[in-house]
Structure formats: structure tokens, C-alpha cells
Amino acid sequence: MNDDHTHVREFFSPRAADWDARFPDDGPAYAAAAAELGLREGDRVLDAGCGTGRALPPLRAAVGPSGVVIGADLTPAMLAAAVRAGRDREGQLLLADAATLPLRTGSLDAVFGAGLIAHLPNPRAALRELARVVRPGGTLALFHPIGRAALAARQGRRITPDDLRAEANLRPLLAGSGWVMTSYADEDEPFLALAVHRS
């Protein structure tokens, strides 16, 4: 396990058991963001950095019983919390790094990433990997249940110009990683950026 993995696991492991209790009202925002992917019955979708699997139920509802839902996370404690919440019934849980996914090239229709971008040690490499596993024309949703300003206030900090989720930073980062941003929202809660995989 490299140092980046250790850091992520050290941050999330002690928070896993009460993660859902800390953010009990996020469900509708997750469902609305998942709907923005435009998934259809039978589609294949990955929740990258799925944590406790809060997006898995709306993703499963979107793709139906014939679809494929995968939740991948780097932290075993988060996946264990997803199992305790029964969300493993909504999709397959996978212990994996978003930057090195054990999935075939072009095997997915979409990727959902809630709170993901800020925890990627090498965002460009991870976004390229997500593009690799999504078919051309497939979609990506980068989401956070609260906007950048609200998140910064919650964490007792100010938004800085180098914030990866700022549109001016995120648009070229996506473009350099095989994605074309199609929409961006951060004025109010929540934060949501949508992108399409270039063919």
C-alpha cells in the first residue's frame, strides 16, 4: 500500500462507522445527482469512491435489475459500512483504487463520483482511468451534496484559487483526461459537474 492509500484510509477508516449518521439528509441530493447521468435500463455504472454506498440505491433504480452497478472504494471500513447498511444488495462492492480499476476498457456506460475529486492524489491519472473504463459517449458525474463555499465553511477554511472543483480548474483537468464538461453547477447546493467521454 503506497503512502497516498495510507493517507486516504487513515482519514476515512475512523469515520466509516458513523458516516451516514453525520450526513443523514443527503439522500435526495444523491438521488437527484444520479438522475442527471441519464442512465437507462440495462446500463452499467460505477460509483467510484463509493464510501458507504449512498449512491448505490438510486443508481440501481436507474439501471434496473438487468443493469450492472459497481461500488468501488479504497477503504475496507467504508465498504463494511455499506454492507451493514444493506447497500451491497444494490450492487457489487469492490475494494479498488479509482486510478487502477480492475475493469475492462469501455465496459461501463457511466461513472458517479461523490466527493471523489478532492481525495485523488493524482486527479488527472484517475480521471484518465475513469475514461478508460467508460465507453465513448459515456458520462461522468462529479458530485458533492453541498457546494464549494458551504464545504469550505464546514471545514473552517476559505476557498482557494487552486480548488480542483472550481470550474476554471476542473474544465481543463477533465479535457486533459479524456472528458468534455457538459454542465457545471456550484452556485447553490449541491455541487455537480457532468462530462462526456470523448470518442
C-alpha positions in Angstrom: 0.0 0.0 0.0 1.5 3.3 -1.0 1.6 6.5 1.1 -1.4 8.0 -0.8 -3.5 4.9 0.0 -2.4 5.0 3.6 -3.5 8.7 3.9 -6.9 8.1 2.4 -7.6 5.1 4.6 -6.3 6.8 7.7 -8.8 9.7 7.0 -11.9 7.5 6.2 -11.4 4.4 8.3 -12.2 6.0 11.7 -15.2 7.9 10.2 -16.8 5.0 8.4 -19.0 3.7 11.3 -20.9 7.0 11.8 -20.5 8.5 8.3 -24.2 8.1 7.3 -25.3 9.4 10.7 -23.2 12.5 10.3 -24.9 13.3 7.0 -28.5 11.9 7.3 -30.2 14.3 4.9 -28.0 13.7 1.8 -30.2 11.0 0.2 -32.3 13.3 -2.0 -29.3 15.1 -3.3 -27.6 11.8 -4.2 -30.8 10.6 -6.0 -31.0 13.9 -8.0 -27.4 13.8 -9.0 -27.6 10.1 -10.0 -30.6 11.0 -12.2 -28.5 13.6 -14.0 -26.4 10.7 -15.5 -29.4 9.8 -17.7 -29.0 6.1 -17.1 -31.3 3.6 -18.8 -32.5 0.1 -18.0 -29.6 -2.3 -18.5 -26.8 0.3 -18.3 -23.5 -0.4 -16.4 -22.4 2.2 -13.9 -19.6 2.6 -11.4 -19.7 4.5 -8.2 -16.1 5.5 -7.8 -15.1 6.1 -4.2 -18.5 4.8 -3.2 -17.8 5.1 0.6 -20.8 3.7 2.4 -22.7 3.3 -0.9 -25.3 6.0 -0.5 -25.5 6.4 -4.3 -26.0 2.7 -5.0 -29.8 2.6 -4.4 -30.6 5.4 -6.9 -28.1 4.0 -9.4 -29.7 0.6 -9.1 -33.2 2.1 -9.5 -32.0 3.8 -12.7 -30.4 0.8 -14.4 -33.0 -1.8 -13.1 -32.4 -5.4 -12.4 -30.8 -6.0 -15.8 -28.2 -3.3 -15.3 -24.8 -3.5 -13.5 -23.9 -1.4 -10.5 -20.4 -1.5 -9.0 -19.3 0.4 -6.0 -15.5 0.8 -5.7 -13.7 2.2 -2.7 -10.2 2.1 -1.3 -11.2 1.9 2.4 -12.3 -1.5 3.7 -14.1 0.1 6.6 -16.3 2.2 4.3 -17.2 -0.9 2.3 -18.0 -2.7 5.6 -20.4 0.1 6.5 -22.0 -0.2 3.1 -22.6 -3.9 3.8 -24.1 -3.1 7.3 -26.5 -0.7 5.6 -27.6 -3.4 3.2 -26.3 -1.5 0.1 -24.4 -4.5 -1.1 -27.8 -5.7 -2.3 -27.9 -2.8 -4.8 -24.5 -3.6 -6.5 -21.2 -5.3 -6.4 -18.7 -3.8 -3.9 -15.1 -3.7 -4.9 -12.0 -2.8 -2.9 -10.1 -0.8 -5.5 -8.2 2.4 -6.3 -10.0 4.7 -8.7 -6.7 5.2 -10.5 -6.2 1.4 -11.2 -9.5 -0.2 -11.7 -9.8 -4.0 -12.4 -12.3 -3.4 -15.1 -12.2 -3.8 -18.9 -11.7 -0.9 -21.2 -15.0 0.6 -22.3 -17.0 -1.7 -20.1 -19.2 0.9 -18.4 -21.8 3.5 -19.5 -21.2 5.9 -16.7 -19.3 6.8 -13.6 -20.6 8.6 -10.5 -18.0 10.2 -8.1 -19.3 11.8 -4.9 -16.7 13.8 -3.0 -14.1 12.0 -5.1 -12.0 14.6 -6.8 -10.6 16.2 -3.6 -9.3 12.8 -2.4 -7.4 11.8 -5.5 -3.6 12.0 -5.1 -3.3 12.3 -8.9 -6.6 13.6 -10.3 -5.5 13.6 -13.9 -4.4 10.0 -13.8 -7.6 8.9 -12.0 -9.8 10.8 -14.4 -8.0 9.1 -17.3 -8.6 5.7 -15.7 -12.3 6.5 -15.4 -12.3 7.5 -19.0 -10.6 4.2 -19.9 -13.3 2.1 -18.4 -16.2 4.1 -19.9 -17.4 3.7 -23.4 -17.0 6.6 -25.8 -20.0 8.9 -25.2 -20.5 7.6 -21.7 -20.9 10.0 -18.8 -19.3 11.1 -15.6 -20.9 12.9 -12.7 -18.6 14.6 -10.1 -20.8 15.4 -7.2 -20.8 16.8 -3.7 -24.0 17.1 -1.6 -23.0 20.7 -0.7 -21.4 23.4 -2.7 -17.8 24.5 -2.5 -18.5 27.5 -0.3 -20.6 25.6 2.2 -18.0 22.8 2.3 -15.1 25.2 2.9 -17.1 26.9 5.7 -17.9 23.5 7.3 -14.2 22.7 7.3 -13.2 26.1 8.7 -11.3 27.2 5.6 -11.6 29.6 2.6 -11.9 28.6 -1.0 -8.6 29.0 -2.7 -7.9 29.7 -6.4 -6.4 26.2 -6.8 -9.6 24.4 -5.7 -9.9 21.5 -8.1 -13.7 21.8 -8.2 -13.6 25.4 -9.4 -14.9 25.4 -13.0 -11.8 27.2 -14.3 -9.6 24.3 -12.9 -12.0 21.4 -13.4 -12.9 22.0 -17.1 -9.2 21.8 -18.4 -8.5 18.9 -16.0 -11.3 17.0 -17.5 -10.4 18.0 -21.0 -6.9 16.7 -20.5 -8.2 13.4 -19.2 -10.5 12.4 -22.0 -13.7 14.2 -20.9 -15.7 17.1 -22.2 -17.6 19.0 -19.5 -21.2 19.5 -20.4 -22.6 21.2 -17.3 -21.4 22.7 -14.1 -23.4 23.9 -11.0 -22.0 25.3 -7.8 -23.9 28.5 -7.1 -26.2 26.7 -4.6 -26.1 23.3 -3.1 -25.2 20.8 -4.3 -22.0 20.8 -6.5 -22.4 18.8 -9.7 -20.2 18.7 -12.8 -21.2 16.5 -15.7 -18.9 15.3 -18.5 -19.0 13.1 -21.6 -16.2 10.7 -22.6 -14.7 11.8 -25.9 -14.6 9.1 -28.6 
